[in-house]
């Protein structure tokens, strides 16, 4: 079973996988390939969607890159994990503010939404931020998943294998990042959107490392923890394409899309990342990581925007 404790073995990690694991992996890869082939024409028809796909794919590759050290090294210390959690939260917080909220306010004023004044622009983007948070909260309550902090959540969580609960939880965490990348390319000039995608990719490297290490600590085998950590990043290009396509459909949706993506990321920061980084007594290191991540993303947005 997937819950078998992670024991170091002289055998290569892939030899510990059962035939059904390989079959599932092959079927999933084939399905993803067919989906990508069918979607390629649509992606090519819109430069913003194509850029979003590339940006989301880079973020997914960054997540995969971050998981690889788990194959070769021991488990991360709690202090390092909490610092990396804080760093990721800081990058996401700055990205929400500088790459999503501020451009959203400007887009609302430029589009003349509800008069185009500062009050109406603030109201539109504020409502979109709250909507993003509410949607993520509803998904968090309705979809069965398992947190590293609070354990299993959702009405049917006890009926699903623990592996799938972790997959859903990680998807809930990464989906807002992908949507933010897509909305960013649909609503920002190239350099600012590139800064947003770059910032998210940078924080995805330690995030992938932390996810794989946490799965290893939760009892999964080393190879499976890395594979699941890599798979967790695949939702980002999907979210990026969806975000760019929806917002690109109508200019009136742009401030709503930017605010929605910001609200979804703010929800993840407050509901998941910060509580996780503070639960083991390393609040100072987590806070330092948050501030460093925030400043790094602010500099990227300023320099490239």
C-alpha positions in Angstrom: 0.0 0.0 0.0 1.0 3.6 -0.5 1.1 4.1 3.2 4.1 1.8 3.7 6.7 3.6 5.8 9.6 5.1 3.9 12.5 2.8 4.5 15.8 3.3 2.7 16.7 0.3 0.5 19.7 -0.5 -1.6 17.3 -1.1 -4.5 16.6 1.8 -6.9 13.4 3.6 -5.9 11.5 2.8 -9.0 11.8 -0.9 -8.4 9.6 -0.5 -5.3 6.6 0.5 -7.4 4.0 -2.2 -8.1 2.8 -2.9 -11.6 -0.5 -1.1 -11.0 1.5 2.1 -10.2 3.3 1.9 -13.5 0.1 1.2 -15.4 -1.6 4.1 -13.8 1.4 6.3 -14.6 1.4 5.3 -18.3 -2.3 5.8 -18.6 -2.2 9.2 -17.0 0.8 10.3 -19.2 -1.1 9.1 -22.4 -4.2 10.9 -21.4 -2.3 14.1 -20.7 -0.5 13.8 -24.0 -3.8 13.4 -25.9 -5.3 16.4 -24.0 -2.3 18.5 -24.8 -2.4 17.6 -28.5 -6.1 18.4 -28.7 -5.6 21.8 -26.9 -2.6 22.9 -28.9 -4.5 24.5 -31.7 -6.6 26.5 -29.3 -3.5 27.6 -27.4 -1.7 28.7 -30.6 -4.6 30.9 -31.5 -4.1 33.3 -28.6 -0.6 34.6 -27.7 -1.6 35.3 -24.1 -2.8 31.7 -23.7 0.4 30.4 -25.2 2.5 32.6 -22.9 0.4 31.4 -20.0 1.0 27.8 -20.9 4.7 28.4 -21.1 4.8 30.3 -17.8 2.7 27.6 -16.1 4.9 24.9 -17.5 8.0 26.6 -16.2 6.4 26.8 -12.8 5.7 23.0 -13.0 9.3 22.3 -14.0 10.5 24.4 -11.0 8.3 22.3 -8.7 9.8 19.1 -10.2 13.3 20.5 -9.8 12.7 21.2 -6.2 11.6 17.6 -5.5 14.8 16.0 -6.8 17.1 16.5 -3.8 14.8 14.3 -1.8 16.0 11.3 -3.8 19.6 11.9 -2.7 19.4 13.6 0.7 17.9 13.0 4.2 14.8 14.6 5.4 14.7 18.4 5.8 14.8 19.8 9.3 11.7 21.4 10.6 13.5 24.7 10.8 14.5 24.6 7.1 11.0 23.5 6.1 9.3 26.3 8.0 11.8 28.9 6.5 10.9 27.6 3.0 7.2 27.8 3.8 7.7 31.4 4.9 9.7 32.2 1.8 6.9 30.9 -0.5 4.3 32.8 1.5 6.3 36.0 1.1 6.6 35.6 -2.7 2.9 34.8 -3.1 2.0 37.8 -0.9 4.0 40.3 -2.9 2.8 38.7 -6.2 -0.8 39.2 -5.0 -0.2 42.8 -4.2 2.1 44.1 -6.9 1.3 41.8 -9.9 -2.4 41.3 -9.4 -4.2 43.8 -7.1 -2.5 46.9 -8.4 -2.9 46.1 -12.1 -6.5 45.0 -11.3 -7.2 48.4 -9.8 -5.7 50.1 -12.9 -7.6 47.9 -15.3 -10.9 48.7 -13.5 -10.3 52.4 -13.8 -9.2 52.1 -17.5 -12.2 50.1 -18.4 -14.6 52.6 -16.7 -16.2 49.8 -14.6 -19.1 51.3 -12.6 -17.9 54.8 -13.5 -14.1 54.0 -13.4 -13.4 56.1 -10.3 -11.1 55.0 -7.5 -14.0 54.0 -5.3 -15.7 51.8 -7.9 -12.4 50.3 -9.0 -11.6 49.4 -5.4 -15.1 48.0 -4.9 -14.8 45.7 -8.0 -11.3 44.4 -7.2 -12.2 44.1 -3.5 -15.3 42.0 -4.4 -13.2 39.9 -6.7 -10.6 39.2 -3.9 -13.4 38.1 -1.6 -14.9 36.0 -4.3 -11.6 34.2 -4.8 -11.3 33.5 -1.1 -14.9 32.3 -0.9 -14.4 29.9 -3.8 -11.2 28.4 -2.3 -13.0 28.1 1.0 -15.9 26.2 -0.6 -13.4 23.9 -2.4 -11.6 23.4 0.8 -14.8 22.4 2.6 -16.4 20.3 -0.1 -13.4 18.4 -1.7 -12.0 15.6 0.4 -8.3 16.1 1.2 -5.7 15.7 3.8 -3.5 18.4 5.4 -0.2 17.9 7.0 -1.6 20.0 9.9 -5.2 19.1 10.5 -5.5 15.7 9.0 -8.4 14.6 6.8 -11.2 17.0 5.8 -14.3 16.7 3.6 -17.4 14.6 3.9 -16.1 11.5 2.1 -12.4 11.8 3.1 -12.5 8.5 5.1 -13.6 6.6 2.0 -10.6 7.6 -0.2 -7.0 6.4 -0.1 -4.6 8.6 1.7 -2.6 9.2 -1.5 -5.6 10.8 -3.3 -6.3 13.0 -0.3 -2.8 14.4 -0.5 -3.1 14.9 -4.3 -6.3 16.9 -3.9 -4.8 19.0 -1.1 -1.7 19.8 -3.2 -3.9 20.6 -6.2 -5.9 23.0 -4.0 -2.7 24.7 -3.0 -1.2 25.0 -6.5 -4.2 25.8 -8.6 -4.4 29.5 -7.5 -0.8 29.9 -8.6 -1.5 28.6 -12.1 -4.6 30.8 -12.4 -2.6 33.8 -11.3 0.0 33.2 -14.0 -2.7 32.9 -16.6 -4.6 36.0 -15.5 -1.3 37.8 -15.3 -0.4 37.2 -18.9 -4.0 38.0 -20.0 -4.0 41.3 -18.1 -0.4 42.6 -17.9 2.3 43.7 -20.2 4.9 41.1 -21.0 7.6 42.1 -18.5 5.2 42.3 -15.6 3.6 39.0 -16.4 7.1 37.5 -16.7 8.0 38.8 -13.3 4.9 37.2 -11.8 5.6 33.9 -13.5 9.3 34.0 -12.5 8.4 34.8 -8.9 6.0 31.9 -8.6 8.5 29.6 -10.3 11.2 30.6 -7.8 9.0 29.8 -4.9 7.9 26.6 -6.5 11.4 25.2 -6.2 11.5 25.2 -2.3 7.7 24.3 -2.4 8.4 21.2 -4.4 11.2 20.3 -2.0 9.0 20.8 1.1 6.1 18.8 -0.4 8.2 15.8 -1.3 10.0 16.0 2.1 6.7 16.2 3.9 5.3 13.2 2.0 8.4 11.3 2.9 8.0 12.2 6.6 4.3 11.2 6.4 5.4 7.6 5.6 5.6 7.4 1.8 8.5 5.8 0.0 11.2 8.1 -1.3 10.5 7.5 -5.0 6.7 7.8 -4.6 7.0 11.1 -2.6 9.2 12.6 -5.3 6.8 11.4 -8.1 3.8 12.8 -6.3 5.6 16.1 -5.7 6.4 16.4 -9.4 2.8 15.6 -10.3 1.6 18.3 -8.0 3.0 20.9 -10.3 1.1 19.7 -13.3 -2.1 21.6 -12.2 -0.3 24.9 -12.7 -0.1 25.0 -16.5 -3.7 23.8 -16.6 -4.8 26.6 -14.3 -2.7 29.1 -16.3 -4.3 28.2 -19.6 -7.8 28.3 -18.0 -7.2 31.7 -16.3 -5.8 33.3 -19.5 -8.6 31.9 -21.7 -11.4 33.1 -19.4 -10.0 36.6 -18.8 -9.0 37.0 -22.4 -12.6 36.3 -23.5 -13.7 39.8 -22.4 -11.8 42.9 -21.3 -14.5 43.5 -18.7 -13.5 40.3 -16.9 -9.8 41.4 -16.4 -10.1 43.3 -13.1 -12.4 40.5 -11.8 -9.9 37.9 -12.9 -6.9 39.7 -11.4 -8.7 40.2 -8.1 -10.0 36.6 -8.0 -6.5 35.2 -8.5 -5.2 37.5 -5.7 -7.9 36.4 -3.3 -7.3 32.7 -4.0 -3.6 33.1 -3.3 -4.3 35.2 -0.2 -6.6 32.4 1.1 -3.8 29.8 0.6 -1.3 32.0 2.3 -3.4 32.5 5.4 -5.2 29.2 5.6 -2.4 26.8 4.7 1.1 28.2 4.5 1.5 30.5 7.5 -0.2 28.1 9.9 2.0 25.2 8.7 5.2 27.3 9.0 4.3 28.4 12.6 3.1 25.1 14.1 6.5 23.7 15.1 7.9 26.7 17.1 10.1 28.3 14.3 8.0 31.4 13.9 11.1 33.7 13.7 12.6 31.7 10.8 9.3 31.5 9.0 8.8 35.2 9.3 12.3 35.9 8.1 11.6 33.7 5.1 8.4 35.5 4.4 10.1 38.9 4.5 12.9 37.8 2.2 10.4 36.3 -0.2 8.3 39.4 -0.2 11.3 41.7 -0.9 12.6 39.4 -3.7 9.2 39.4 -5.5 8.8 43.1 -5.0 12.3 43.7 -6.6 11.4 41.4 -9.5 8.1 43.2 -10.1 9.8 46.6 -9.9 12.8 45.7 -12.1 10.9 43.7 -14.7 7.5 45.5 -14.6 
